[in-house]
């Protein structure tokens, strides 16, 4: 609630937010508080003992602090900030945004940092009329669109006596795919009347159609050892014998009562079907994606699963 009351730099028509004077906040750091305490003690002691040299030095240190405060505030004034969306990621991975800091004035800027990301921001130095791109990582905790609407930039230049910061508004988002299940039941094979080639026979004739959890009595020859090495548990590869195999990834075919768990299972089926180079389609309540194959089909299905039902497609209010 308090953060919503703060003044933030709005995004202009060119997609860039520029920091104005009344949008910069500044407070002393712990070092700054210690510095101010030292100046105060020196001032009181010099007044008490009528020490002119002590008074001169106390006033000199106070003036240095005031100059440092002005330069700290001025280091952010007029800074131009823009944010771009990053690639889609799966739930649990870091969402990456590209933040560009631009210096549109003749002077240099020092010690600019982004606050709130997963990684400690490296200080950015900008020459006159220079710009720098920074990868800004945010945690993902659910599927859908992750919006970056408020970006905080701070500086402690010079001397780290003060911390000045500002907020810039943005409209960037990253698509977060559902976290796939470890294993899923095989998808439904196409039951239409589409002509298919005759089944091949002989070694290597079967086509991979997906994977499922290991059951007692399954042949160890079909165990997916790569999945086991990735700590996905014992998973069995499933094969079918038709060249023209087409499968449907169907919401209604799963009996899991939990909707989010069902979405995770469907995500696993999509990934397995694409890995096997199958033609596959997907049926969700109110949505059907026709049969196709390849990475574009996988991305289309994963996007529908990410935004299904409650995926946030619009940015939250400021």
C-alpha positions as CSV (number, residue, x, y, z in Angstrom):
1,X,0.0,0.0,0.0
2,X,2.8,2.4,0.9
3,X,4.7,1.7,-2.3
4,X,1.6,2.5,-4.3
5,X,1.7,6.1,-2.9
6,X,5.2,6.8,-4.1
7,X,5.8,9.0,-7.2
8,X,7.0,6.9,-10.2
9,X,8.3,8.0,-13.5
10,X,5.7,7.2,-16.2
11,X,6.6,5.5,-19.4
12,X,6.5,7.9,-22.4
13,X,5.2,7.3,-25.9
14,X,8.6,6.1,-26.9
15,X,8.6,3.4,-24.3
16,X,11.1,5.2,-22.1
17,X,10.7,6.5,-18.5
18,X,12.7,9.6,-17.6
19,X,13.4,10.4,-14.0
20,X,12.2,13.9,-12.9
21,X,13.3,15.9,-9.8
22,X,10.3,15.1,-7.6
23,X,10.5,11.3,-8.4
24,X,13.8,10.9,-6.6
25,X,14.0,9.8,-2.9
26,X,17.1,10.1,-0.8
27,X,18.0,9.1,2.8
28,X,21.3,8.8,4.6
29,X,23.0,5.4,4.8
30,X,24.5,3.9,8.0
31,X,27.8,5.3,7.0
32,X,26.1,8.7,6.5
33,X,24.5,8.6,9.9
34,X,27.8,7.8,11.5
35,X,29.3,10.7,9.5
36,X,26.6,13.1,10.7
37,X,27.1,11.9,14.3
38,X,30.8,12.6,14.1
39,X,30.2,16.1,12.7
40,X,27.7,16.8,15.5
41,X,30.1,15.6,18.2
42,X,32.9,17.6,16.8
43,X,30.7,20.7,16.6
44,X,29.5,20.4,20.2
45,X,33.1,19.8,21.5
46,X,34.5,22.7,19.5
47,X,31.7,25.1,20.8
48,X,32.3,23.9,24.4
49,X,36.1,24.4,24.3
50,X,35.9,27.4,21.9
51,X,38.2,25.7,19.5
52,X,38.1,27.6,16.2
53,X,40.0,25.0,14.2
54,X,37.6,22.3,15.4
55,X,34.7,24.5,14.3
56,X,36.3,25.1,10.9
57,X,36.8,21.4,10.4
58,X,33.2,20.5,11.6
59,X,31.7,23.1,9.1
60,X,34.0,21.8,6.4
61,X,32.8,18.2,6.9
62,X,29.2,19.3,7.0
63,X,29.6,21.1,3.7
64,X,31.2,18.0,2.2
65,X,28.1,16.0,3.3
66,X,25.7,18.5,1.8
67,X,27.6,18.5,-1.5
68,X,27.6,14.6,-1.5
69,X,23.9,14.6,-0.9
70,X,23.3,16.9,-3.9
71,X,25.5,14.8,-6.2
72,X,23.8,11.6,-5.1
73,X,20.4,13.1,-6.0
74,X,21.7,14.6,-9.3
75,X,23.2,11.2,-10.3
76,X,19.6,10.0,-11.0
77,X,18.1,13.1,-12.4
78,X,17.1,12.7,-16.0
79,X,18.1,9.1,-16.2
80,X,16.2,7.3,-19.0
81,X,15.0,3.7,-18.3
82,X,13.4,1.2,-20.6
83,X,12.4,-2.4,-20.1
84,X,12.0,-5.2,-22.6
85,X,10.4,-8.6,-22.2
86,X,12.6,-11.8,-22.1
87,X,12.0,-15.3,-23.4
88,X,9.4,-17.7,-22.0
89,X,10.5,-19.8,-19.1
90,X,9.1,-22.7,-17.0
91,X,7.7,-22.1,-13.6
92,X,10.5,-22.2,-11.1
93,X,13.1,-20.8,-13.4
94,X,14.2,-17.2,-13.4
95,X,12.4,-14.8,-15.7
96,X,14.8,-12.5,-17.5
97,X,14.0,-8.9,-18.5
98,X,16.3,-6.6,-20.4
99,X,16.7,-3.2,-18.8
100,X,18.4,-0.4,-20.6
101,X,19.8,2.6,-18.7
102,X,20.5,5.6,-20.9
103,X,22.4,8.8,-20.1
104,X,21.0,11.7,-22.2
105,X,23.2,14.4,-20.7
106,X,26.8,15.6,-21.2
107,X,28.0,14.5,-17.7
108,X,28.8,10.9,-16.6
109,X,26.8,8.8,-14.1
110,X,28.3,6.5,-11.5
111,X,27.3,3.5,-9.4
112,X,23.8,2.9,-10.8
113,X,22.2,-0.3,-9.5
114,X,18.9,-2.2,-10.0
115,X,17.2,-3.3,-6.8
116,X,14.9,-6.3,-6.2
117,X,16.3,-8.8,-8.6
118,X,17.6,-12.3,-7.8
119,X,21.2,-11.4,-8.4
120,X,23.1,-8.6,-6.9
121,X,23.3,-5.9,-9.5
122,X,26.7,-4.9,-10.7
123,X,27.3,-1.1,-10.5
124,X,26.8,0.6,-13.9
125,X,28.9,3.5,-15.1
126,X,27.6,5.6,-18.0
127,X,29.6,8.0,-20.0
128,X,28.0,11.1,-21.6
129,X,25.3,10.1,-24.0
130,X,25.9,6.4,-23.3
131,X,23.6,3.5,-22.6
132,X,24.0,0.1,-21.0
133,X,21.8,-3.0,-21.2
134,X,21.3,-5.1,-18.0
135,X,19.7,-8.5,-17.6
136,X,17.3,-8.3,-14.6
137,X,16.2,-11.7,-13.1
138,X,12.9,-12.1,-11.3
139,X,11.7,-15.3,-9.5
140,X,8.7,-17.2,-10.9
141,X,6.1,-18.7,-8.6
142,X,3.2,-19.5,-10.8
143,X,2.3,-20.0,-14.5
144,X,0.9,-17.1,-16.6
145,X,2.4,-13.8,-17.4
146,X,4.9,-12.3,-15.0
147,X,4.7,-8.5,-15.3
148,X,7.5,-6.1,-14.4
149,X,5.6,-2.9,-13.8
150,X,7.8,-1.1,-11.3
151,X,11.6,-1.0,-11.5
152,X,13.7,0.5,-8.7
153,X,17.1,2.1,-9.5
154,X,19.4,3.3,-6.8
155,X,22.8,5.0,-6.4
156,X,25.1,5.8,-3.5
157,X,27.6,7.9,-5.4
158,X,29.6,9.6,-4.1
159,X,31.1,8.4,-0.7
160,X,28.1,6.2,0.1
161,X,26.8,8.7,2.6
162,X,23.4,8.8,1.0
163,X,21.2,6.4,-0.9
164,X,19.0,7.9,-3.6
165,X,16.5,5.8,-5.5
166,X,13.6,6.1,-7.9
167,X,10.9,4.0,-9.5
168,X,10.2,3.7,-13.2
169,X,7.0,2.2,-14.6
170,X,7.1,-0.4,-17.3
171,X,4.8,-2.8,-19.3
172,X,7.1,-5.7,-19.9
173,X,6.1,-9.3,-19.2
174,X,7.5,-12.8,-19.5
175,X,5.4,-15.9,-20.2
176,X,5.8,-18.5,-17.6
177,X,5.0,-22.1,-18.7
178,X,3.5,-24.5,-16.2
179,X,6.0,-26.7,-14.4
180,X,5.9,-30.1,-16.1
181,X,5.1,-33.2,-14.1
182,X,7.9,-35.8,-13.7
183,X,5.9,-38.3,-15.8
184,X,2.5,-38.5,-17.3
185,X,0.2,-41.1,-18.8
186,X,0.4,-41.6,-22.6
187,X,-1.8,-39.1,-24.6
188,X,-4.9,-40.3,-26.5
189,X,-4.2,-41.7,-30.0
190,X,-6.1,-40.2,-32.8
191,X,-9.3,-42.2,-33.4
192,X,-10.3,-40.7,-36.7
193,X,-10.5,-42.3,-40.1
194,X,-7.3,-40.7,-41.4
195,X,-5.3,-43.1,-43.6
196,X,-2.1,-44.3,-42.1
197,X,0.7,-46.3,-43.6
198,X,0.9,-50.0,-42.8
199,X,2.8,-50.8,-39.7
200,X,6.4,-51.7,-40.1
201,X,7.9,-54.7,-38.6
202,X,11.4,-55.6,-37.4
203,X,13.8,-54.1,-35.0
204,X,13.5,-50.3,-34.5
205,X,10.1,-50.1,-36.1
206,X,8.3,-48.8,-33.1
207,X,7.8,-45.0,-32.6
208,X,8.3,-43.3,-29.2
209,X,4.9,-41.9,-28.1
210,X,5.6,-40.7,-24.5
211,X,6.6,-41.9,-21.1
212,X,4.9,-42.9,-17.9
213,X,5.9,-43.9,-14.3
214,X,7.5,-47.3,-13.8
215,X,5.2,-50.1,-12.8
216,X,6.2,-53.4,-11.2
217,X,6.9,-56.0,-14.0
218,X,7.9,-53.4,-16.7
219,X,10.9,-54.4,-18.8
220,X,14.1,-52.7,-17.7
221,X,15.0,-52.3,-21.4
222,X,12.4,-49.5,-21.7
223,X,13.6,-47.5,-18.7
224,X,14.5,-43.9,-19.4
225,X,17.9,-43.8,-17.8
226,X,18.5,-40.1,-18.8
227,X,15.3,-39.1,-16.9
228,X,16.5,-41.1,-13.9
229,X,19.9,-39.3,-14.0
230,X,17.9,-36.0,-13.9
231,X,16.2,-37.2,-10.7
232,X,12.8,-37.6,-12.4
233,X,12.5,-41.1,-10.9
234,X,12.0,-44.4,-12.8
235,X,10.2,-43.5,-16.1
236,X,9.3,-46.1,-18.8
237,X,9.4,-45.1,-22.5
238,X,6.3,-46.1,-24.5
239,X,6.3,-47.0,-28.2
240,X,3.7,-47.5,-30.9
241,X,4.1,-49.3,-34.2
242,X,2.5,-46.9,-36.7
243,X,4.4,-44.5,-38.9
244,X,1.5,-41.9,-39.1
245,X,0.9,-41.8,-35.3
246,X,-1.1,-38.8,-34.2
247,X,-2.1,-38.2,-30.6
248,X,-4.4,-35.8,-28.7
249,X,-3.4,-34.2,-25.5
250,X,-6.8,-34.1,-23.9
251,X,-7.9,-32.4,-20.6
252,X,-10.9,-34.8,-20.3
253,X,-8.7,-37.9,-20.7
254,X,-7.0,-37.3,-17.3
255,X,-8.8,-38.2,-14.1
256,X,-6.7,-36.0,-11.7
257,X,-9.1,-33.9,-9.7
258,X,-6.6,-31.0,-9.1
259,X,-6.7,-28.6,-12.0
260,X,-3.1,-27.4,-11.6
261,X,-1.8,-31.0,-11.4
262,X,-3.7,-31.8,-14.5
263,X,-2.1,-28.8,-16.3
264,X,1.3,-30.1,-15.2
265,X,0.6,-33.5,-16.6
266,X,-0.6,-32.0,-19.9
267,X,2.6,-30.0,-20.0
268,X,4.6,-33.2,-19.7
269,X,2.6,-34.8,-22.5
270,X,3.3,-31.8,-24.8
271,X,7.0,-32.0,-24.1
272,X,7.2,-35.7,-24.7
273,X,5.1,-35.6,-27.9
274,X,7.4,-32.9,-29.3
275,X,10.5,-34.8,-28.3
276,X,9.2,-37.8,-30.2
277,X,8.4,-35.7,-33.3
278,X,4.7,-36.7,-33.2
279,X,1.8,-34.8,-34.7
280,X,-0.3,-33.8,-31.8
281,X,-3.2,-31.6,-30.9
282,X,-4.6,-30.4,-27.6
283,X,-8.1,-30.1,-26.2
284,X,-8.8,-27.9,-23.3
285,X,-12.3,-26.7,-22.0
286,X,-13.4,-24.2,-24.6
287,X,-10.2,-24.5,-26.7
288,X,-8.9,-26.9,-29.3
289,X,-5.6,-26.7,-31.1
290,X,-5.4,-28.8,-34.3
291,X,-2.9,-31.4,-35.1
292,X,0.6,-30.3,-36.0
293,X,4.2,-30.9,-35.1
294,X,7.4,-29.1,-34.3
295,X,8.6,-26.5,-31.9
296,X,6.0,-23.9,-32.9
297,X,3.2,-26.3,-32.1
298,X,4.8,-27.1,-28.7
299,X,5.1,-23.4,-27.9
300,X,1.5,-22.7,-28.9
301,X,0.2,-25.5,-26.6
302,X,2.4,-24.5,-23.7
303,X,1.2,-20.9,-24.1
304,X,-2.5,-22.1,-23.9
305,X,-1.6,-24.1,-20.8
306,X,0.2,-21.2,-19.2
307,X,-2.7,-18.8,-19.7
308,X,-5.5,-21.3,-19.2
309,X,-8.2,-20.2,-16.7
310,X,-6.3,-17.8,-14.5
311,X,-3.1,-16.8,-16.3
312,X,-2.7,-13.0,-15.8
313,X,-2.8,-11.5,-19.3
314,X,-3.1,-7.8,-18.3
315,X,-0.7,-5.9,-16.1
316,X,-1.7,-5.3,-12.5
317,X,-2.9,-1.8,-11.6
318,X,-0.2,0.6,-10.4
